[in-house]
Amino acid sequence: MSRKDFYKGMEAAAKPFEEKFQEQSQAFEEVAQSINNKLNDFSFTTDQIIDELNAMEKKRLYDLNTLIDIAKLGDDEKELLMAILYTLVGMTDYVTEYQQAFLRSVKNHLQVKGGQPSIDLSVIENIENLNDQKAILQTVMEFLFLENASHGYMDEYSDVMEYFSVNKKGIREIQDCIDKIYKATGLEGIAENYGYVPEEPVQNTNNDFFGSEKRDYSDLPNLKISEGLVVNTNEAKTFENLNLFFEECITVNKGGKLVINNCTIKTKKTLDTAILSDDAGVIISGCVIDYFGLDDKQFFTAKNSKLLIQSTELVDCHRLISHTTEDTVIEFSHCASNNLGIQVTSDMKRNILRLTDCDFISSNDGNGEFYENRQCAFSAPNLVVRNCQFSNFQYGVFDIPSLITFFNFNPNDMDSIDLIEITDSSFINCNGAIYDNGGAKEILITDSYFENCVDIFTGEGFDEKYAVKFIDCRLENCKGLLSNAVRPFYMRNTTVNEGFMILQTREQVTMEHCIFTNWNLKKTVPYLHHYNYSVSIPIEVGKNSLFKDCIFKNINLEGSDWGLSNYFIGGNSNGATILAESCEFENISSYEEIFRKVEHYTLYTGTLIVRGRKEAAYTQVEIKNCTGL
């Protein structure tokens, strides 16, 4: 059938679909009104509405906003629909969690197996059945809507829309259905339109990270990139199902998109950069990257770009990525490594690093130049870490670069710096979890676990306004510095068991509902001497410090001549003040008193001199409803 003949049949086919839309719209309004009544009567939130709807009501709601069930498409059309969606993934900078859930839902509903290759979207014009075209178009529009909860994609993807033989009225009707279900159930409702399919859980079990079945790439064809390859402006290029070997660099220019899917990636040792990205987007998915950078070489150099590495194994990866200019976003999702060296380096103030559902292990034996230079594995001024595990890092996991190292630094640029956020993550056998050079406004660590670590938070940075915060964490058998940052320190609902931790700051310290148990100085002195601490009191604080509803139990300093004074908690600055309220102290051994109340404050070689005369520095302590003192 020619395209002209195809258009002749469109008008005859359009009228029944318009009637179908009108019927759906009326029925949809009834369901929407029912939901709105519940909203008014019970003040349900959007998420609560979704949970409350029974299965029959949900099915009716979702069925009303589709012309036909996409599961009724032919096998070829199903494959084509998934290929279109994955091609759109390669064209976007970032795939949201709702879009990822939507892809899983559609793929499961269609029962399509395996990965889908990118295609030339002009093949949409070859779909002769108008019914199939509308069903595919609606699925595409739902996917694009999930990015920003708007139909702004119509302009950005206007060239894609032109491939569909659906008039403006038909497109507006599809938009109307999407808007109504969004109003009733939110983005989650659209993402689950074709059924909820949970994301496969991440197994933080090191070698078993990708499951019991290792992916086999041995049958993939080999491709050697022996000449410089360029992805031009606004061009998209995809490599899939290949064993790639880089002898020369791939350059991705402004607006270009590079997608590498289900490949092994290796480079020759002397290659400066494998992928150079300038104001572009790169997605690496389902791959194995084997790269050991020498000297200052990097696998990926980013300039004002976006890089997503997902479901990828990193083998002996050292010096993998470098941010060289601002406004670069690097994201690792569902990645693992059994021998990771330095991963990401950046000292530009508006760069962002995100790590989600990753399991990274560093070498136990100190591997090469990376360890000799004692560089942290990740360095970025803006950092978000969620549900990750880090093991055996000998010289630091995260480094927060100092703002004063930034090119043309302006103090007003502090407003562009986000907090450092680490949540639901664990650090096992690490020396130096976080090193602070003073680059972040706030450091927030929540729901995280530290075991057998030396020095949790260290550094030379200072900020009198923004705090280091530990909330709902647990530390087991950790030694050395809990924190020595010149920042306020805040801890809540956190347990520190065994080992021995030192807290030094001249700023405010607040601890609420925390437990400190089974500290033993004698067992941890070797770690403390190794790092050459200068400490007179284990917990040193500044003005307006508070300890509330905390438990201190079995704190033992016997058998050591390390040089601690006979106090457990005291001031680290002139005029420090402490309020201890409703705390329990039990079995605090080898101390004359728990708190240092009056002590000379020494500065360099002499006593503190104020207005030409020597003066003692006082630590004022107020105790309310405490036991064991």
Secondary structure, 3 states (H helix, E strand, C coil): CCHHHHHHHHHHHHHHHHHHHHHHHHHHHHHHHHHHHHHHHHCCCHHHHHHHCCHHHHHHHHHCCCCCCHHHCCHHHHHHHHHHHHHHHHHCCCCCHHHHHHHHHHHHHHCCCCCCCCCCHHHHHHCCCHHHHHHHHHHHHHHHHHHHCCCCHHHHCHHHHCCCCCCHHHHHHHHHHHHHHHHHHHHHHHHCCCCCCCCCCCCCCHHHCCCCCCCCCCCCCEEEECCCEEECCCCEEEEECCEEEECCCEEECCCCEEEEECCEEEECCCCCEEEEEECCEEEEECCEEEEECCCCCEEEEEECCEEEEECCEEEEEECCEEECCCCCEEEEECCEECCCCCCEECCCCCCEEEEECCEEECCCCCCHHHHHCCCCCEECCEEEEECCEEECCCCCCEEECCHHHCCCCCHHHHHHCCCEEEECCEEECCECCEEECCCCCCEEEECCEEECCECCEEECCECCCCCEEEECCEEEEEEEEEECCECCEEEECCEEEEEEEEEECCCCEEEECCEEEEEEHHHHHHHHHHCCCCCCCCEEECCCEEEECCEEEEEECCCCCCCCCCCCEEECCCCCEEEEECCEEEEECCCCCCECCECCCEECCEECEECCEECCCECEEEEECCECC
